[in-house]
Structures are given as C-alpha cells and as structure tokens.
Amino acid sequence: MPDHEVDALKFDASTHFGFGKNWAVYSRTVTERDIELAVKEMRRMLRRNDLVGMRFLDVGCGSGIHALAALRLGADTVTAVDFDENSVATARTLVGRWWPRHNYMLRQANVFQLSPEDGNRFDIVYSWGVLHHTGDMWTAVDRVTELVDEGGTLAIALYRKTPMCGFWRWEKRHFTHGGLMFRGAAIGLFVAARFGRDVARLKNPFAKIHAHSRKRGMKWYTDVLDWLGGYPYESASAEEVVARLEKAGFRLKQMFKTRRDLGILGSGNAEYVFERRAA
C-alpha cells in the first residue's frame, strides 16, 4: 500500500469504519450483568482478582465498558483514549452513568500520537481488538509498548492471521466505503453462513446467539457489524507477536485463543499478556 494511503488510514477518521456509531447503539443496552461479565473477562485475561493501586490505560476504549471494568476492579486511575470521537462520547456517557467517582479521564487521541512524554507510564496498558484497525498495526503495537512502566503489563488482542485475511480486508473496505446494497448483502450472506454452519453441526443458532452475550458482555449483532465493517484490517500470527514483543523487552506471561484456522467466517482475536522487563 502506498505511503500516502497508509498515512490516510492512520490519521483520517473518514477512512475508518464508524466503530463509534456502532458502540453508541450497543451502549444503550448495557446492563449490570454485561458489566459484571466484562469484569470477569478482564480478571480472566489478566489473571488478577483486582487492580487496586494500578494506573490503567485503555487504548481504543470503544464503548467504555473495559475502562469501567478496570474501575470496578479497583484501579487507582483509569485513562481511556480512542481515535473515534463518537466512541469517546459514548464511553463518557457509559462510564458516567455507572461510576460515581472521578478517578478517570476519557479523551480523543490517536495511538500514533501517544508518547510517554505526555504523562507517566502505566502499570497496565490494555488494548482489546483495536490495534489491527489503526492502519499500521505494528507501529501501533510498538507505540503502546512505550507506555508500559517497568514491571508493568501489556494486554492486547489482535486478529489471528488466516488464509482468508486478504478476502476479509477487501470485504471490510467495501463494507465501509460501499453503499447500502453491499452492506445489506454482506450482512445477509454472513448471517446465513453462520446459521448454516451451526445447523450443519446440529447446533441451535438461536441458542448460540443467546450465549454470545455471556462472552465479555458483548451483543451478537453489534459484533457482526464490528466484524464485517472493521476497516482498516490487519492480522498477525502468534509467532510474529511474541517475537516482536520479546525484541521490545517484554516477556510473555500467557496467551489465549491462538489456534490456527482457515478464517472462512472470520479470524477472531488472539489474546496476549506480556510483562515489561526491568531495564
């Protein structure tokens, strides 16, 4: 991809899928149970019962539910940033509705413009399913590593690399920049394919939709749109991620959901938790 196109993806919000509008719709349906599930999932990923005394940074805060989960887990301060102004507005509304204290800061910011000089480094830097949507994933990964304090934790989720990644990049670009006809067709075909797969496996697709909300407090249709429209799009193998982070001075603590697949109905996120070694 030419440099000018990469720069546009990195700095021009109009080139991106409207994640913030999608999260705004989702946020209106959030319940106490959804928040509890988000808290549970953060505990699982970080393998910590609480975040008491921690300085927490959420890069790509989306709806704000992860920032809220960190606050619920006792983080001393939470800073949450997002490139999409609609996401920031949604996160402010959601967190303000469910959290009474003022030990958090939500602001619009581009990951490529973040630096440790802007403020202190953080005990935990968290970015779930975001950095592969920035237009320059590896530079974004490098940038968030700089924000982790010595001995601190970096927790990220990135799309798994599959043989279908080229197709999905094409589909997401057209979903984002195409018309309603393409979007409608893409949604219809994707949903029909998922239903067909479940039926072929003798599983109830409606039961799976119901069960989906038990995962991280997300909603099934919100995630369908998030997947189909998630442009820019990049992906990485577990080997690439671990090698990159180890070179940057991090030690892998755990990783989840890294199993390879064809990616016919989506690649899914692999999760990684690293610790920054002392200098």
C-alpha positions as CSV (number, residue, x, y, z in Angstrom):
1,M,0.0,0.0,0.0
2,P,1.4,3.4,-0.9
3,D,2.7,5.6,1.9
4,H,0.0,8.3,1.4
5,E,-2.7,5.7,1.7
6,V,-1.2,4.4,5.0
7,D,-1.0,7.9,6.3
8,A,-4.6,8.5,5.5
9,L,-5.6,5.3,7.3
10,K,-3.5,6.3,10.3
11,F,-4.8,9.9,10.7
12,D,-8.0,10.4,8.7
13,A,-11.0,9.1,10.6
14,S,-13.2,9.2,7.5
15,T,-11.2,6.2,6.1
16,H,-12.3,4.1,9.0
17,F,-15.4,2.1,9.8
18,G,-17.7,4.0,12.1
19,F,-17.0,2.0,15.2
20,G,-18.2,4.8,17.5
21,K,-21.7,4.8,16.0
22,N,-21.9,1.0,16.4
23,W,-20.8,1.3,20.1
24,A,-23.3,4.0,20.7
25,V,-26.2,1.7,19.8
26,Y,-24.7,-1.1,21.9
27,S,-24.1,1.1,25.0
28,R,-27.8,1.8,25.3
29,T,-28.4,-1.8,26.0
30,V,-25.7,-2.3,28.6
31,T,-26.9,-3.8,31.9
32,E,-25.3,-4.6,35.2
33,R,-24.9,-8.2,34.1
34,D,-22.9,-7.1,31.0
35,I,-20.6,-5.1,33.2
36,E,-20.1,-8.0,35.5
37,L,-19.2,-10.2,32.5
38,A,-16.7,-7.6,31.3
39,V,-15.1,-7.5,34.8
40,K,-15.0,-11.4,34.8
41,E,-13.3,-11.4,31.4
42,M,-10.7,-8.8,32.4
43,R,-9.9,-10.9,35.5
44,R,-9.5,-14.0,33.3
45,M,-7.2,-12.3,30.8
46,L,-5.0,-10.5,33.3
47,R,-5.2,-13.4,35.9
48,R,-5.7,-10.8,38.6
49,N,-8.5,-10.6,41.1
50,D,-8.2,-6.8,41.3
51,L,-6.3,-3.8,40.0
52,V,-6.0,-2.0,43.3
53,G,-3.4,0.8,43.2
54,M,-2.8,0.4,39.4
55,R,-2.6,3.0,36.8
56,F,-4.6,1.7,33.9
57,L,-4.6,2.8,30.2
58,D,-7.2,1.6,27.8
59,V,-6.2,2.3,24.2
60,G,-9.2,2.2,21.9
61,C,-11.9,2.4,24.6
62,G,-14.8,1.9,22.3
63,S,-18.0,1.8,24.4
64,G,-16.0,2.4,27.6
65,I,-17.0,-0.9,29.2
66,H,-13.4,-2.0,29.6
67,A,-12.5,1.2,31.3
68,L,-15.5,0.7,33.6
69,A,-14.4,-2.8,34.3
70,A,-10.9,-1.6,35.3
71,L,-12.6,1.0,37.7
72,R,-14.8,-1.7,39.1
73,L,-11.7,-3.8,39.8
74,G,-10.2,-1.0,41.9
75,A,-7.7,0.7,39.5
76,D,-6.4,3.8,41.2
77,T,-6.7,5.8,37.9
78,V,-8.0,4.9,34.5
79,T,-7.1,6.8,31.3
80,A,-9.0,5.8,28.2
81,V,-8.4,7.1,24.7
82,D,-10.0,6.5,21.3
83,F,-9.4,7.8,17.7
84,D,-13.2,7.9,17.1
85,E,-14.9,10.9,18.7
86,N,-18.2,9.0,18.8
87,S,-16.6,6.3,20.8
88,V,-15.2,8.8,23.3
89,A,-18.6,10.4,23.7
90,T,-20.2,7.0,24.2
91,A,-17.6,6.0,26.7
92,R,-18.1,9.2,28.7
93,T,-21.8,8.6,28.9
94,L,-21.5,4.9,29.8
95,V,-18.8,5.4,32.5
96,G,-20.5,8.4,33.9
97,R,-23.8,6.5,34.2
98,W,-22.2,3.6,36.1
99,W,-19.3,5.0,38.0
100,P,-19.7,7.7,40.7
101,R,-16.1,8.8,41.3
102,H,-13.9,11.0,39.1
103,N,-10.6,9.0,39.1
104,Y,-10.8,8.5,35.3
105,M,-10.0,10.5,32.2
106,L,-11.5,9.9,28.7
107,R,-10.2,11.7,25.7
108,Q,-9.9,11.6,21.9
109,A,-6.4,10.6,20.9
110,N,-4.6,8.8,18.1
111,V,-2.4,5.9,19.2
112,F,0.4,7.2,16.8
113,Q,0.5,10.5,18.7
114,L,0.7,8.9,22.2
115,S,4.1,9.0,23.9
116,P,5.4,8.5,27.5
117,E,6.3,12.2,27.5
118,D,2.6,13.0,27.6
119,G,2.4,11.7,31.1
120,N,3.6,8.9,33.3
121,R,3.8,5.3,32.0
122,F,1.2,2.9,33.2
123,D,1.1,-0.3,35.3
124,I,-1.3,-1.9,32.8
125,V,-1.8,-0.9,29.1
126,Y,-4.8,-2.7,27.7
127,S,-6.0,-2.7,24.1
128,W,-8.5,-5.3,23.1
129,G,-9.2,-5.8,19.4
130,V,-8.1,-2.3,18.4
131,L,-4.5,-2.1,17.1
132,H,-5.3,-4.1,14.0
133,H,-7.8,-1.3,13.0
134,T,-5.3,1.6,13.1
135,G,-3.9,1.3,9.6
136,D,-0.4,0.5,10.7
137,M,-0.7,-2.3,13.2
138,W,3.0,-3.0,14.0
139,T,3.8,0.7,14.6
140,A,0.7,0.9,16.9
141,V,2.0,-2.1,18.8
142,D,5.4,-0.5,19.1
143,R,3.8,2.7,20.4
144,V,1.8,1.1,23.2
145,T,4.8,-0.8,24.4
146,E,6.5,2.5,25.1
147,L,3.6,3.4,27.5
148,V,4.2,0.4,29.8
149,D,6.2,1.0,33.0
150,E,9.0,-1.3,34.1
151,G,7.4,-4.5,35.5
152,G,4.1,-3.4,34.1
153,T,1.7,-5.4,32.0
154,L,0.7,-5.1,28.3
155,A,-2.6,-6.9,27.4
156,I,-3.6,-6.9,23.8
157,A,-5.9,-8.8,21.4
158,L,-5.1,-9.0,17.7
159,Y,-6.8,-10.8,14.8
160,R,-5.3,-14.1,14.1
161,K,-3.6,-14.5,10.6
162,T,-5.5,-16.8,8.3
163,P,-5.6,-17.8,4.6
164,M,-8.8,-15.6,4.3
165,C,-7.3,-12.4,5.5
166,G,-6.9,-10.9,2.0
167,F,-10.6,-11.5,1.3
168,W,-11.7,-10.0,4.6
169,R,-9.6,-6.9,4.0
170,W,-11.4,-6.5,0.7
171,E,-14.8,-7.1,2.2
172,K,-14.3,-4.7,5.1
173,R,-13.0,-1.9,2.8
174,H,-16.1,-2.3,0.6
175,F,-18.4,-2.6,3.6
176,T,-17.0,0.7,5.0
177,H,-16.9,2.7,1.8
178,G,-19.6,1.0,-0.3
179,G,-23.3,1.5,-0.4
180,L,-26.3,0.1,1.5
181,M,-26.8,-2.6,-1.1
182,F,-23.3,-4.1,-0.5
183,R,-23.7,-3.8,3.3
184,G,-27.1,-5.5,3.2
185,A,-25.9,-8.3,1.1
186,A,-22.8,-8.8,3.2
187,I,-24.8,-9.0,6.4
188,G,-27.4,-11.3,4.9
189,L,-24.8,-13.7,3.5
190,F,-22.6,-13.7,6.6
191,V,-25.5,-14.4,9.0
192,A,-26.9,-17.1,6.7
193,A,-23.5,-18.7,6.5
194,R,-23.1,-18.7,10.3
195,F,-26.6,-20.1,10.7
196,G,-25.9,-22.8,8.1
197,R,-22.7,-23.8,9.8
198,D,-24.5,-24.2,13.2
199,V,-27.3,-26.3,11.6
200,A,-24.8,-28.5,9.8
201,R,-23.1,-29.1,13.2
202,L,-26.5,-29.9,14.7
203,K,-26.4,-26.8,16.9
204,N,-29.1,-24.4,17.6
205,P,-28.1,-21.0,16.1
206,F,-30.5,-19.0,18.3
207,A,-29.1,-20.7,21.4
208,K,-25.6,-19.6,20.3
209,I,-26.8,-16.0,19.8
210,H,-28.2,-16.0,23.3
211,A,-25.0,-17.5,24.7
212,H,-22.9,-14.9,22.8
213,S,-23.9,-12.2,25.3
214,R,-22.2,-14.2,28.1
215,K,-18.8,-13.5,26.4
216,R,-17.3,-10.3,27.6
217,G,-20.7,-8.6,27.9
218,M,-20.9,-8.1,24.1
219,K,-24.0,-8.3,21.9
220,W,-24.2,-10.7,18.9
221,Y,-25.4,-8.3,16.2
222,T,-23.1,-5.5,17.4
223,D,-20.2,-7.9,16.9
224,V,-21.4,-9.0,13.5
225,L,-21.3,-5.3,12.3
226,D,-18.0,-4.8,14.1
227,W,-16.5,-7.7,12.2
228,L,-18.0,-7.0,8.7
229,G,-17.1,-3.3,8.9
230,G,-13.9,-3.4,10.8
231,Y,-11.7,-1.5,8.4
232,P,-8.7,-0.9,8.4
233,Y,-7.8,-4.6,8.9
234,E,-4.5,-6.3,9.7
235,S,-3.7,-9.6,11.4
236,A,-0.8,-11.4,13.0
237,S,0.4,-14.9,13.9
238,A,1.3,-15.7,17.5
239,E,4.9,-16.2,16.5
240,E,5.1,-12.7,15.0
241,V,3.5,-11.1,18.0
242,V,5.7,-12.9,20.6
243,A,8.9,-12.2,18.6
244,R,8.1,-8.5,18.2
245,L,7.3,-8.0,21.9
246,E,10.3,-10.0,23.1
247,K,12.6,-7.9,21.0
248,A,11.0,-4.8,22.6
249,G,11.9,-6.0,26.1
250,F,8.8,-7.9,27.1
251,R,8.2,-11.4,28.5
252,L,5.2,-13.4,27.5
253,K,3.1,-14.3,30.5
254,Q,0.2,-16.0,28.8
255,M,-1.7,-16.2,25.5
256,F,-5.1,-17.4,24.6
257,K,-7.2,-18.3,21.5
258,T,-4.2,-18.6,19.2
259,R,-5.3,-21.8,17.4
260,R,-4.9,-21.5,13.7
261,D,-8.0,-21.9,11.4
262,L,-9.0,-21.1,7.8
263,G,-10.8,-17.9,8.7
264,I,-13.8,-18.6,6.4
265,L,-16.3,-17.0,8.8
266,G,-13.8,-14.6,10.5
267,S,-10.4,-14.8,12.1
268,G,-11.2,-13.9,15.7
269,N,-8.9,-12.3,18.3
270,A,-5.9,-14.0,19.9
271,E,-5.1,-12.5,23.3
272,Y,-1.6,-11.8,24.7
273,V,-0.4,-10.7,28.1
274,F,3.2,-9.5,28.4
275,E,5.3,-8.2,31.3
276,R,7.9,-5.4,30.6
277,R,11.3,-6.5,31.9
278,A,13.3,-4.2,34.1
279,A,15.9,-2.2,32.2
